[in-house]
Amino acid sequence: MVLAPLVGAATPFVTYFVAMLFVAWYGGSRAAVLNILLSAFAGTYFFTSTSTTSPFLLATRADRVTVLGFVLVSLAVAFLLDLQRKTVELVNREAVRRRTAEEAEREQRQWFEITLASIGDAVIATDAEGKVLFMNSVASELTGWNVAQARGLPLHSVFHIVNEQTGAKAENPVDKVIKEGVTVGLANHTLLISKDGRRIPVDDSGAPIKRDDRTVGMVLVFRDASERRRAEREAAYLAAIVESSDDAIVGTSARGIIQSWNAGAKRIYGYEAAEMIGHHISELVPPERLHEEGNILTRLGGGESVEHFETARLRKGGALIDVSVTISPIRDKSGQMVGASRVARDITEQKRVAEGMRQTQKLESLGVLAGGIAHDFNNLLVGITGNASLALEHISPDSPARRFIRDVVAAGERAAELTQQMLAYSGRGRFCLERIDLSEYVREVIPLIQAAIPRTVALRLELEQNLPAIEADTTQIQQVVMNLVINGAEAIPEGTAGTVTIVTRQQQLDEQYISEQDSAAMGALKPGAYVVIEVGDTGSGMDEATKVKIFDPFFTTKFTGRGLGLAAVLGIVRGHAGAIAVFSTPKQGTVFRVLFPALAVAYGREPQKRQEVRDLSGCGTILVIDDEPIVRNMAKQVLEYYGYTVLLAEDGERGLELFRQAADHIECVVLDMTMPVMSGEETLLRLKALRTDVPVILSSGFHEVEAVRRFEGKGLAGFIQKPYTAATLAEKINDTRKRTA
């Protein structure tokens, strides 16, 4: 209305007004003011009359009022439009900001939910009162509840747990968070009871969700612990196996630093785990074997294992033990060696037993050899001694040849003594057993022993009185005592004063004492009462290498050998069911300890029988079965000389054949114990099957005890020890015939 006069008078003025409106809206108040001033100037200049005095002065008052009104109204409208525009922009910017924040929050929530859904642990979020708001797919799978079913329910309705050991209801972590307002750490040994009744071992924890220091909810995190529990059980089981193993199981780093040490290692090496963990494995290695550890580490670095490597290691205190070690590299997932597993087994006792067995087998093998040689030698001596003694029966007492033949018989008897030594070593010697008091017997032979040792060596006796009796061959016992004493005297350096001590005593042996002995010569002792004789010297002693050889035949530390020596002593002792042990240290002397089984009966000597001259002639048929021609021929000549008829057989089959042909006429059979084709034992059984009452005399180079033991209960009538003289054979047959008549 204010601009009506102008509009009406000058319509183009409207264009400036509209332009002002657009400029005010889009350009702001400053651009609008400039536009208004320009519009007012243009309107007055082009559409109104001006004063004659000035081109910028309006002619009339009305025009001036109109233009001023235009300017004022336009300015007001412009400022209002600018204010409105700014308000709209502010509102729009706030809307955009809110929209952006909401989109960011929504995006963040989506990413959060995606993250929770993607992790392997189960997650349940609740409000401040413990009602379920969210659960990821893992939680749904474990609990059996989906989000739609669980939303709004109390957490304990969805997450129900019990104690794994007791089965009692366990406290929900979220409930504890609500009560205490703090994070609850990981809980173990709980079982989740799912919706379908499954019992799943879980580990769980809870924490508050805070906003502006205000708790707005809680989060529960839990996971299926089945695999972990299984792995823990397996690890615990393996650890228990390692810990309970008798073997030492030691874990080391790649450089050999000890990292684990089981109870077996403590038992074998003597160290506690705390004493060895962190130390180098070489502390268990003897100085002379340190090169082994370097070689082992080199082989491990090359990917090799060391299996059943036998070596020596040090126990706490410095004692050496024998071990069998297996060492394997420990590798990580990339195949890099990060350590080594060292399994060691104490084989000290095993090696001791094996060495004992080896020595025993060696002694037994040599014994078999010696026994075989003695057996064959005895057969030769039967021919020599028997024929020579028979020749004496045919030669007149005045013949100069008698002296030579007696020398042959004497040489044969000395040779027989040598075979008895060989048989004694093999444990098959012939013993004339009688009850003796060992202390009394040692006193009796001391003069003989004293004469055989140097005067610089003193002989000291510590003989216990009233010893239990032993059953022994006095000749063999004399050989044992003399051999041990002479050996002890010769162990003392020549020209040096020394002492040999003989001690006798009684001793009760138990299982513990027997198990502690480490000498193969101790044999198979049994618990019980024994009589002990010890011969000790102050000589130079022996090292271990010498000790293991002293019982070998012909072994000696002297310049010349002396025959079977200690080997014969061992054989005699074994033949008496005894045992022998040696204790020696270089430069500290030697002690030989001999044990004989004690008798329960009192000591007493048996009376000597008077030798009587007897008539040994006889008659009848005698069957001699022996595989040695010289024995058969000698027996035939001897028995025919004394009036017998003799049949000869070279083996058991031929003997049975001859026996069948003349069974009714044969008075006695002389049967060899050891023969080819058919053994003496089998031949005896078949002879008895043909005729039960036929007397059979067993002939052998082995001693009577063994023969009687092997043929016990099989009808043996007598035994004759090879080698024998003509008179001995005739006497044995004569006595047997009378006893069985």
C-alpha positions as MATLAB code, in Angstrom:
seq = 'MVLAPLVGAATPFVTYFVAMLFVAWYGGSRAAVLNILLSAFAGTYFFTSTSTTSPFLLATRADRVTVLGFVLVSLAVAFLLDLQRKTVELVNREAVRRRTAEEAEREQRQWFEITLASIGDAVIATDAEGKVLFMNSVASELTGWNVAQARGLPLHSVFHIVNEQTGAKAENPVDKVIKEGVTVGLANHTLLISKDGRRIPVDDSGAPIKRDDRTVGMVLVFRDASERRRAEREAAYLAAIVESSDDAIVGTSARGIIQSWNAGAKRIYGYEAAEMIGHHISELVPPERLHEEGNILTRLGGGESVEHFETARLRKGGALIDVSVTISPIRDKSGQMVGASRVARDITEQKRVAEGMRQTQKLESLGVLAGGIAHDFNNLLVGITGNASLALEHISPDSPARRFIRDVVAAGERAAELTQQMLAYSGRGRFCLERIDLSEYVREVIPLIQAAIPRTVALRLELEQNLPAIEADTTQIQQVVMNLVINGAEAIPEGTAGTVTIVTRQQQLDEQYISEQDSAAMGALKPGAYVVIEVGDTGSGMDEATKVKIFDPFFTTKFTGRGLGLAAVLGIVRGHAGAIAVFSTPKQGTVFRVLFPALAVAYGREPQKRQEVRDLSGCGTILVIDDEPIVRNMAKQVLEYYGYTVLLAEDGERGLELFRQAADHIECVVLDMTMPVMSGEETLLRLKALRTDVPVILSSGFHEVEAVRRFEGKGLAGFIQKPYTAATLAEKINDTRKRTA';
ca = [
       0.000    0.000    0.000;
       2.905    2.377    0.764;
       4.376    1.735   -2.686;
       1.066    2.040   -4.515;
       1.767    5.507   -5.870;
       5.050    4.402   -7.328;
       3.796    1.085   -8.530;
       0.884    2.636  -10.027;
       2.995    5.338  -11.639;
       5.954    3.115  -12.540;
       5.306   -0.589  -12.801;
       8.998   -1.590  -13.495;
       9.759   -0.565   -9.893;
       8.255   -3.866   -8.851;
      11.184   -5.696  -10.454;
      13.595   -4.025   -8.071;
      11.451   -4.983   -5.118;
      11.297   -8.629   -6.128;
      15.056   -8.615   -6.725;
      15.509   -7.165   -3.240;
      13.472  -10.020   -1.777;
      15.595  -12.711   -3.503;
      18.821  -10.955   -2.579;
      17.708  -10.659    1.065;
      16.766  -14.382    1.201;
      19.791  -15.831   -0.536;
      22.440  -13.141   -0.105;
      21.761  -11.914    3.401;
      21.046   -8.494    4.890;
      24.121   -6.748    3.529;
      23.445   -7.613   -0.079;
      19.779   -6.667    0.442;
      20.691   -3.182    1.799;
      22.888   -2.547   -1.222;
      20.136   -3.789   -3.514;
      17.531   -1.508   -1.805;
      19.706    1.574   -2.145;
      20.370    0.827   -5.795;
      16.664    0.178   -6.361;
      15.681    3.468   -4.684;
      18.203    5.350   -6.765;
      17.069    3.696   -9.999;
      13.403    4.290   -9.163;
      13.850    7.942   -8.427;
      16.132    8.522  -11.324;
      14.144    6.752  -14.002;
      10.552    6.954  -12.822;
      10.128   10.211  -10.897;
      10.695   13.865  -11.740;
      13.684   15.437  -10.181;
      14.389   18.911   -8.994;
      15.801   21.456  -11.317;
      18.490   22.262   -8.897;
      19.835   18.687   -8.430;
      19.377   15.491  -10.379;
      19.228   13.511   -7.144;
      16.649   15.633   -5.412;
      13.018   14.661   -5.894;
      10.778   17.426   -7.115;
       7.837   16.813   -4.843;
       7.398   16.032   -1.206;
       5.183   13.092   -2.005;
       7.888   11.481   -4.092;
      10.417   11.933   -1.379;
       8.075   10.324    1.177;
       7.315    7.507   -1.235;
      10.957    6.725   -1.890;
      11.800    6.926    1.820;
       8.913    4.633    2.628;
      10.130    2.213   -0.054;
      13.595    2.203    1.467;
      12.382    1.713    5.040;
       9.884   -0.982    4.198;
      12.394   -2.758    2.002;
      15.025   -2.654    4.707;
      12.596   -4.052    7.259;
      11.503   -6.816    4.948;
      15.125   -7.575    4.040;
      16.194   -7.883    7.679;
      13.155  -10.035    8.470;
      13.870  -12.280    5.502;
      17.544  -12.588    6.511;
      16.550  -13.500   10.083;
      14.058  -16.059    8.824;
      16.639  -17.517    6.502;
      19.166  -17.884    9.332;
      16.540  -19.468   11.560;
      15.619  -21.944    8.865;
      19.271  -22.740    8.262;
      19.844  -23.233   11.980;
      16.850  -25.525   12.233;
      17.996  -27.439    9.167;
      21.518  -27.777   10.478;
      20.248  -29.120   13.815;
      18.028  -31.573   12.009;
      20.909  -32.684    9.876;
      23.108  -33.012   12.953;
      20.519  -35.077   14.762;
      19.982  -37.204   11.707;
      23.720  -37.721   11.313;
      24.156  -38.615   14.980;
      21.289  -41.077   14.809;
      22.698  -42.651   11.675;
      26.154  -42.865   13.298;
      24.685  -44.406   16.441;
      22.616  -46.819   14.388;
      25.667  -47.731   12.329;
      27.759  -48.098   15.463;
      25.106  -50.327   17.027;
      24.940  -52.403   13.872;
      28.714  -52.822   13.892;
      28.640  -53.646   17.594;
      25.966  -56.269   17.043;
      27.840  -57.674   14.057;
      31.014  -57.812   16.150;
      29.276  -59.565   19.059;
      27.663  -61.984   16.631;
      31.030  -62.722   15.017;
      33.151  -63.418   18.107;
      33.533  -66.965   19.362;
      32.339  -66.238   22.892;
      28.688  -66.106   23.843;
      27.437  -62.615   24.827;
      24.186  -61.609   26.542;
      23.403  -57.969   27.342;
      20.775  -57.002   29.929;
      19.253  -53.822   31.241;
      20.005  -52.480   34.682;
      17.484  -54.888   36.211;
      19.069  -57.964   34.601;
      16.497  -58.520   31.852;
      17.778  -59.758   28.519;
      18.109  -57.130   25.768;
      20.512  -58.827   23.382;
      22.238  -62.171   22.813;
      24.495  -63.225   19.997;
      24.200  -66.401   17.952;
      26.782  -68.287   20.080;
      24.735  -67.551   23.210;
      21.579  -68.704   21.425;
      23.263  -71.935   20.375;
      24.581  -72.723   23.845;
      21.472  -71.740   25.828;
      18.896  -72.959   23.308;
      17.075  -69.568   23.460;
      16.816  -67.138   20.527;
      16.779  -63.370   20.946;
      13.036  -63.019   20.393;
      12.254  -65.659   23.028;
      14.749  -64.337   25.585;
      14.241  -60.574   25.260;
      12.693  -59.160   28.429;
      13.226  -62.349   30.479;
      15.370  -62.354   33.641;
      18.840  -63.605   32.811;
      18.684  -66.559   35.239;
      15.755  -67.923   33.177;
      18.001  -68.108   30.138;
      21.438  -68.662   31.703;
      21.018  -71.400   34.336;
      24.301  -72.747   35.790;
      25.251  -75.330   38.444;
      28.511  -76.291   40.165;
      30.337  -78.986   38.193;
      31.510  -80.884   41.281;
      28.481  -80.649   43.556;
      25.601  -80.054   41.118;
      24.337  -77.220   43.352;
      22.988  -74.040   41.746;
      25.772  -71.535   41.084;
      25.458  -67.766   41.399;
      24.802  -65.956   38.148;
      27.637  -63.495   37.344;
      25.161  -60.768   36.363;
      23.369  -61.090   39.710;
      26.705  -60.565   41.394;
      27.388  -57.543   39.192;
      23.980  -56.075   40.134;
      24.730  -56.588   43.838;
      28.344  -55.413   43.861;
      28.489  -53.140   40.824;
      31.899  -54.455   39.815;
      33.300  -56.706   37.118;
      33.173  -60.385   38.024;
      36.203  -62.390   36.875;
      36.208  -65.656   34.970;
      34.485  -68.450   36.871;
      35.502  -72.104   36.365;
      33.914  -75.484   37.065;
      30.338  -74.477   36.183;
      27.844  -76.324   34.006;
      25.298  -74.524   31.823;
      21.928  -76.259   31.688;
      20.567  -75.460   28.215;
      16.900  -75.198   27.271;
      16.923  -78.770   25.933;
      18.639  -80.125   29.078;
      22.206  -80.356   27.802;
      24.922  -79.879   30.440;
      27.724  -77.779   28.956;
      30.856  -76.838   30.939;
      31.338  -73.069   30.639;
      33.638  -70.321   31.822;
      31.734  -67.072   32.479;
      32.279  -63.477   33.552;
      30.115  -60.374   33.935;
      30.604  -56.598   33.824;
      28.438  -53.481   34.200;
      27.555  -51.268   31.200;
      27.967  -47.628   32.220;
      26.878  -44.326   30.650;
      27.774  -41.030   32.274;
      28.884  -42.893   35.416;
      25.508  -44.511   35.542;
      24.936  -48.287   35.226;
      22.478  -48.813   32.403;
      22.917  -52.547   31.975;
      25.118  -55.591   32.295;
      26.991  -57.810   29.860;
      27.601  -61.548   30.369;
      30.387  -63.282   28.447;
      30.737  -67.056   28.532;
      32.237  -69.795   26.420;
      31.982  -73.554   25.941;
      34.849  -74.966   27.994;
      34.436  -78.591   26.862;
      37.514  -78.594   24.640;
      39.608  -76.687   27.146;
      38.563  -79.007   29.968;
      39.390  -82.014   27.807;
      42.774  -80.528   26.929;
      43.380  -79.770   30.603;
      42.470  -83.324   31.593;
      44.768  -84.721   28.914;
      47.543  -82.354   29.952;
      47.012  -83.263   33.612;
      47.003  -86.968   32.726;
      50.191  -86.618   30.703;
      51.737  -84.575   33.502;
      50.759  -87.289   35.992;
      52.330  -89.933   33.741;
      55.524  -87.906   33.479;
      55.587  -87.209   37.204;
      54.919  -90.828   38.200;
      57.433  -92.312   35.757;
      60.384  -94.140   37.286;
      62.479  -92.770   34.455;
      64.012  -89.316   34.669;
      62.141  -87.032   32.253;
      63.855  -83.675   31.868;
      62.841  -80.858   29.532;
      65.560  -78.498   28.344;
      65.801  -75.485   26.079;
      67.534  -75.703   22.711;
      70.748  -74.658   24.479;
      70.440  -77.325   27.180;
      69.008  -75.238   30.039;
      66.799  -77.387   32.294;
      63.160  -76.238   32.286;
      61.288  -79.202   33.785;
      62.296  -81.967   36.215;
      60.036  -84.861   37.216;
      60.040  -87.053   40.320;
      61.913  -89.784   38.425;
      64.748  -87.333   37.792;
      64.854  -86.568   41.512;
      64.989  -90.290   42.335;
      67.721  -91.081   39.793;
      69.913  -87.988   40.114;
      69.142  -87.053   43.729;
      68.422  -83.366   43.050;
      65.195  -81.501   43.800;
      63.558  -79.715   40.861;
      64.335  -76.308   42.385;
      68.040  -77.210   42.494;
      68.253  -77.972   38.771;
      65.703  -75.845   36.887;
      67.592  -73.004   35.217;
      70.896  -74.902   35.296;
      72.625  -76.460   32.305;
      72.169  -80.177   31.708;
      75.954  -80.576   31.523;
      76.078  -80.345   35.341;
      74.982  -84.000   35.325;
      77.749  -85.031   32.910;
      81.105  -86.341   34.216;
      84.021  -84.122   33.113;
      85.480  -86.857   30.918;
      82.183  -87.140   29.028;
      81.428  -83.450   28.395;
      82.113  -83.961   24.689;
      78.985  -86.154   24.553;
      76.722  -83.198   25.351;
      78.207  -81.159   22.498;
      77.623  -84.032   20.089;
      74.051  -84.455   21.358;
      73.208  -80.774   20.849;
      74.697  -80.921   17.344;
      72.588  -83.939   16.447;
      69.448  -82.371   17.894;
      70.100  -79.188   15.913;
      70.292  -81.316   12.781;
      66.863  -82.798   13.485;
      68.105  -86.153   14.785;
      67.016  -88.007   17.897;
      69.329  -89.917   20.218;
      67.849  -93.279   21.164;
      68.939  -95.639   23.978;
      72.357  -94.072   24.347;
      74.152  -95.804   27.229;
      76.460  -93.548   29.192;
      77.330  -92.479   32.735;
      75.939  -89.518   34.680;
      76.583  -87.898   38.046;
      74.258  -88.168   41.023;
      74.075  -85.521   43.704;
      77.166  -86.075   45.799;
      79.305  -87.143   42.841;
      78.442  -90.851   42.544;
      78.463  -92.251   38.999;
      75.445  -94.117   37.663;
      74.910  -95.922   34.380;
      71.966  -94.606   32.366;
      70.270  -95.259   29.051;
      69.234  -91.929   27.543;
      66.742  -91.133   24.785;
      66.745  -87.497   23.640;
      64.219  -86.022   21.193;
      63.872  -82.475   19.825;
      60.784  -80.421   20.778;
      59.482  -78.279   17.898;
      56.991  -75.424   17.646;
      54.247  -75.162   15.019;
      56.679  -73.772   12.471;
      59.007  -76.747   12.920;
      61.678  -74.778   14.726;
      63.438  -76.667   17.524;
      62.671  -74.922   20.817;
      63.891  -77.536   23.262;
      64.573  -81.195   23.948;
      63.003  -84.018   25.903;
      65.557  -86.154   27.753;
      64.391  -89.504   29.145;
      66.979  -91.361   31.227;
      66.706  -94.803   32.801;
      69.025  -95.962   35.572;
      70.619  -99.180   34.283;
      73.286  -99.462   36.963;
      71.676 -102.522   38.517;
      70.793 -103.935   35.114;
      74.394 -103.660   33.961;
      75.585 -105.157   37.230;
      73.265 -108.118   36.797;
      74.203 -108.431   33.117;
      77.887 -108.383   34.009;
      77.231 -110.951   36.695;
      75.364 -113.104   34.206;
      78.185 -112.708   31.716;
      80.721 -113.752   34.317;
      78.512 -116.629   35.422;
      78.015 -117.774   31.837;
      81.742 -117.487   31.214;
      82.486 -119.537   34.303;
      79.831 -122.072   33.393;
      81.131 -122.311   29.818;
      84.652 -122.808   31.040;
      83.320 -125.285   33.572;
      81.635 -127.299   30.835;
      84.857 -127.221   28.836;
      86.942 -128.261   31.832;
      84.460 -130.986   32.710;
      84.501 -132.338   29.163;
      88.280 -132.387   29.058;
      88.434 -134.063   32.460;
      85.902 -136.670   31.344;
      87.938 -137.597   28.279;
      91.174 -137.470   30.260;
      89.706 -139.767   32.879;
      88.871 -142.324   30.223;
      92.508 -142.279   29.121;
      93.645 -142.587   32.720;
      91.403 -145.639   33.176;
      93.435 -147.409   30.510;
      96.767 -146.156   31.853;
      96.155 -146.729   35.553;
      94.086 -149.867   35.142;
      96.506 -151.611   32.818;
      99.510 -150.529   34.844;
      97.937 -151.797   38.079;
      96.990 -155.024   36.304;
     100.576 -155.388   35.099;
     101.739 -155.216   38.707;
      99.547 -158.207   39.470;
     101.346 -160.230   36.750;
     104.921 -159.237   37.533;
     106.809 -161.022   40.264;
     107.853 -158.977   43.275;
     111.515 -159.373   42.329;
     111.143 -158.053   38.792;
     113.096 -154.784   38.136;
     110.142 -153.656   35.954;
     107.857 -153.289   39.014;
     109.519 -150.003   39.955;
     108.807 -148.530   36.505;
     105.212 -149.738   36.498;
     104.655 -148.335   40.002;
     105.930 -144.993   38.660;
     103.346 -145.238   35.855;
     100.593 -145.891   38.394;
     101.825 -142.980   40.560;
     101.920 -140.666   37.532;
      98.419 -141.779   36.663;
      97.242 -140.977   40.163;
      98.813 -137.507   39.995;
      97.138 -136.980   36.646;
      93.869 -138.071   38.246;
      94.373 -135.359   40.858;
      94.702 -132.821   38.050;
      91.457 -134.035   36.487;
      89.838 -133.670   39.901;
      90.918 -130.034   39.911;
      89.350 -129.592   36.496;
      86.196 -131.314   37.683;
      86.225 -129.189   40.809;
      86.290 -126.073   38.626;
      83.336 -127.420   36.668;
      81.544 -128.202   39.953;
      81.596 -131.926   39.240;
      84.569 -133.036   41.284;
      84.560 -136.164   43.420;
      84.367 -135.284   47.090;
      84.830 -137.611   50.039;
      82.490 -135.733   52.313;
      82.721 -135.741   56.091;
      81.662 -133.435   58.903;
      84.425 -131.056   59.935;
      84.941 -128.078   62.215;
      86.463 -125.476   59.891;
      88.356 -123.684   62.673;
      89.928 -126.937   63.920;
      90.838 -127.993   60.400;
      92.556 -124.654   59.656;
      94.680 -125.092   62.830;
      95.704 -128.555   61.618;
      96.913 -127.354   58.200;
      98.631 -124.166   59.455;
     102.094 -125.830   59.737;
     101.874 -126.923   56.120;
     100.707 -123.475   55.043;
     103.365 -121.652   57.117;
     106.091 -123.496   55.291;
     104.776 -122.335   51.910;
     104.839 -118.548   52.537;
     107.761 -116.122   53.001;
     109.019 -115.440   56.525;
     108.360 -111.713   56.063;
     104.639 -112.465   55.947;
     102.952 -112.924   59.311;
     100.052 -115.339   59.567;
      97.360 -114.215   61.993;
      94.459 -116.445   63.042;
      91.075 -115.257   64.289;
      89.266 -118.585   64.533;
      85.891 -118.748   66.228;
      85.356 -121.593   68.688;
      82.496 -124.115   68.520;
      81.571 -123.458   64.910;
      78.694 -125.460   63.407;
      79.907 -128.397   61.353;
      80.152 -128.282   57.568;
      80.124 -131.245   55.226;
      83.250 -131.104   53.089;
      86.104 -132.971   51.471;
      89.117 -132.211   53.669;
      91.569 -132.551   50.794;
      89.635 -130.030   48.740;
      89.234 -127.663   51.692;
      92.984 -127.828   52.248;
      93.511 -126.818   48.624;
      91.128 -123.869   49.070;
      92.804 -122.592   52.227;
      96.357 -123.060   50.952;
      95.576 -121.450   47.606;
      93.982 -118.369   49.194;
      96.729 -117.933   51.804;
      99.558 -118.362   49.301;
      97.871 -115.918   46.915;
      97.529 -113.425   49.763;
     101.191 -113.822   50.748;
     102.357 -113.395   47.158;
     100.250 -110.194   46.866;
     102.562 -108.591   49.432;
     105.588 -107.091   47.607;
     108.716 -109.222   47.968;
     110.880 -108.220   50.887;
     108.083 -106.202   52.463;
     106.568 -107.113   55.787;
     102.882 -107.891   55.654;
     100.116 -109.895   57.210;
      97.712 -112.562   55.997;
      94.734 -112.971   58.324;
      92.499 -116.045   58.441;
      89.125 -115.471   60.073;
      86.397 -118.039   60.693;
      82.919 -117.304   61.997;
      79.305 -118.254   61.552;
      76.838 -116.000   59.763;
      73.116 -116.002   59.130;
      72.349 -114.793   55.596;
      69.081 -113.096   54.724;
      67.588 -111.996   51.431;
      68.922 -108.441   51.794;
      72.536 -109.558   52.217;
      72.292 -111.907   49.250;
      70.741 -109.236   47.001;
      73.505 -106.758   47.856;
      76.321 -109.022   46.654;
      77.713 -108.029   43.277;
      80.083 -110.885   42.551;
      79.149 -113.434   39.916;
      81.078 -116.011   41.926;
      78.597 -115.731   44.792;
      76.357 -118.129   42.927;
      72.763 -118.856   43.894;
      72.945 -118.466   47.655;
      69.892 -119.198   49.752;
      69.033 -117.645   53.100;
      70.212 -119.690   56.051;
      73.135 -120.487   58.351;
      76.662 -120.457   56.888;
      80.209 -120.964   58.129;
      82.527 -118.259   56.793;
      86.266 -118.303   56.249;
      87.914 -115.030   55.241;
      91.503 -114.724   54.035;
      92.705 -111.130   53.934;
      96.081 -109.648   53.075;
      97.814 -106.272   53.346;
      99.128 -106.534   49.800;
      98.847 -104.341   46.725;
      95.148 -105.037   46.088;
      93.393 -105.253   42.722;
      91.549 -102.902   40.415;
      88.169 -103.733   38.902;
      89.665 -104.999   35.640;
      91.738 -107.562   37.532;
      88.917 -108.579   39.879;
      86.662 -109.680   37.002;
      89.365 -112.048   35.691;
      90.730 -113.678   38.834;
      88.494 -116.737   38.543;
      89.473 -117.381   34.914;
      91.531 -120.554   34.415;
      95.278 -119.877   34.146;
      94.832 -116.135   34.738;
      97.652 -114.777   36.854;
      99.259 -111.485   37.827;
     102.570 -113.247   38.437;
     105.366 -113.990   35.992;
     104.390 -117.647   35.665;
     101.022 -119.331   35.918;
     100.165 -121.937   38.531;
      97.467 -123.994   36.854;
      93.802 -123.544   37.583;
      94.472 -121.486   40.740;
      91.412 -119.557   41.902;
      89.341 -121.188   39.180;
      89.791 -124.527   40.977;
      88.984 -122.832   44.302;
      85.765 -121.520   42.824;
      84.887 -124.959   41.481;
      85.542 -126.616   44.858;
      83.445 -124.042   46.691;
      80.591 -124.364   44.206;
      80.833 -128.139   44.445;
      80.257 -127.793   48.181;
      77.139 -125.647   47.534;
      79.042 -122.635   48.824;
      79.950 -119.231   47.452;
      82.952 -116.947   47.257;
      83.299 -113.183   47.074;
      86.300 -110.904   46.733;
      86.737 -107.387   48.128;
      89.790 -105.466   47.023;
      91.043 -101.909   46.557;
      94.372 -100.979   44.953;
      97.093 -100.463   47.604;
      94.686 -101.484   50.382;
      94.805 -105.269   50.201;
      92.316 -108.003   49.358;
      89.822 -110.122   51.274;
      88.405 -113.421   50.001;
      85.227 -114.477   51.767;
      84.128 -118.119   51.387;
      80.784 -119.350   52.701;
      79.848 -122.995   53.285;
      76.357 -124.160   54.321;
      76.307 -125.031   58.018;
      74.912 -128.382   59.190;
      72.290 -128.652   61.878;
      74.117 -131.686   63.395;
      77.100 -131.358   65.732;
      80.674 -131.755   64.569;
      82.226 -135.202   64.837;
      84.813 -137.164   62.930;
      83.844 -140.528   61.502;
      86.113 -143.412   62.563;
      88.697 -144.586   60.023;
      88.080 -147.996   58.525;
      90.892 -150.577   58.656;
      92.284 -151.619   55.320;
      91.918 -155.367   54.853;
      93.415 -157.626   52.187;
      90.489 -159.176   50.375;
      90.033 -161.967   47.853;
      88.633 -160.199   44.757;
      88.256 -163.257   42.507;
      84.834 -164.124   41.165;
      82.888 -165.862   38.422;
      79.977 -165.190   36.131;
      79.387 -162.876   33.164;
      79.915 -159.109   33.369;
      78.599 -156.761   30.641;
      80.742 -153.606   30.185;
      79.084 -150.803   28.173;
      81.463 -147.899   27.420;
      82.157 -145.837   24.307;
      85.938 -145.685   24.966;
      87.856 -148.728   23.568;
      90.725 -148.284   26.029;
      88.274 -148.445   28.959;
      86.508 -151.510   27.568;
      89.746 -153.354   26.897;
      91.183 -152.551   30.317;
      87.990 -153.694   32.042;
      87.966 -156.934   30.043;
      91.553 -157.780   30.962;
      91.068 -156.903   34.636;
      87.828 -158.822   35.073;
      89.063 -161.868   33.166;
      92.172 -161.843   35.384;
      89.893 -162.058   38.437;
      87.891 -164.940   36.899;
      84.927 -163.278   35.209;
      83.544 -163.720   31.712;
      83.274 -160.309   30.011;
      80.957 -159.023   27.256;
      81.846 -155.618   25.709;
      79.523 -153.076   24.067;
      80.543 -149.710   22.567;
      77.165 -148.024   23.101;
      73.753 -148.489   24.695;
      72.070 -150.125   21.710;
      74.788 -152.770   21.364;
      74.709 -153.318   25.125;
      70.936 -153.958   25.045;
      71.390 -156.360   22.151;
      74.025 -158.386   24.066;
      71.902 -158.262   27.234;
      68.875 -159.709   25.414;
      71.035 -162.587   24.142;
      72.491 -163.487   27.573;
      70.113 -161.895   30.091;
      69.921 -165.003   32.283;
      73.719 -165.336   32.575;
      74.777 -161.723   33.172;
      75.688 -161.158   36.834;
      76.371 -157.404   36.651;
      76.528 -154.483   34.181;
      79.200 -151.746   34.261;
      77.554 -148.791   32.473;
      79.218 -145.542   31.335;
      77.256 -142.434   32.314;
      77.946 -140.403   29.164;
      77.757 -142.080   25.740;
      76.688 -141.212   22.191;
      73.716 -142.874   20.436;
      71.992 -143.688   23.732;
      72.710 -142.081   27.093;
      73.575 -144.107   30.189;
      70.297 -143.038   31.800;
      68.153 -144.336   28.940;
      70.222 -147.533   28.691;
      69.663 -148.175   32.419;
      65.896 -147.814   32.052;
      65.794 -150.258   29.161;
      68.005 -152.759   30.972;
      65.661 -152.628   33.963;
      62.709 -153.093   31.645;
      64.263 -156.329   30.369;
      65.285 -157.572   33.820;
      64.468 -155.630   36.950;
      66.937 -157.413   39.272;
      70.090 -156.929   37.194;
      72.726 -154.980   39.211;
      74.016 -151.950   37.289;
      77.174 -150.094   38.355;
      77.476 -146.585   36.936;
      80.930 -145.496   35.793;
      81.779 -141.799   35.382;
      84.491 -139.192   35.713;
      81.951 -136.941   37.510;
      81.458 -137.242   41.237;
      79.058 -139.683   42.816;
      76.645 -137.088   44.192;
      75.687 -135.880   40.727;
      75.377 -139.403   39.364;
      73.171 -140.559   42.218;
      71.025 -137.422   41.854;
      70.468 -138.005   38.134;
      69.794 -141.726   38.510;
      67.886 -141.564   41.780;
      64.984 -144.031   41.925;
      66.048 -145.850   38.744;
      67.556 -148.974   40.309;
      71.243 -148.045   40.340;
      73.261 -150.673   42.294;
      76.559 -148.803   42.650;
      78.980 -146.166   41.369;
      82.660 -146.284   40.424;
      84.670 -143.114   39.847;
      86.984 -142.882   36.848;
      89.879 -143.361   36.729;
      90.018 -146.580   38.704;
      92.579 -149.322   39.248;
      92.097 -152.977   38.511;
      91.606 -153.801   42.182;
      89.054 -151.003   42.623;
      86.941 -152.310   39.715;
      87.082 -155.894   40.947;
      86.256 -154.824   44.496;
      83.256 -152.748   43.363;
      81.814 -155.668   41.357;
      82.447 -158.106   44.182;
      80.693 -155.869   46.737;
      77.744 -155.173   44.409;
      77.168 -158.862   43.689;
      77.204 -159.719   47.393;
      74.835 -156.851   48.244;
      72.320 -157.738   45.535;
      72.557 -161.526   45.864;
];
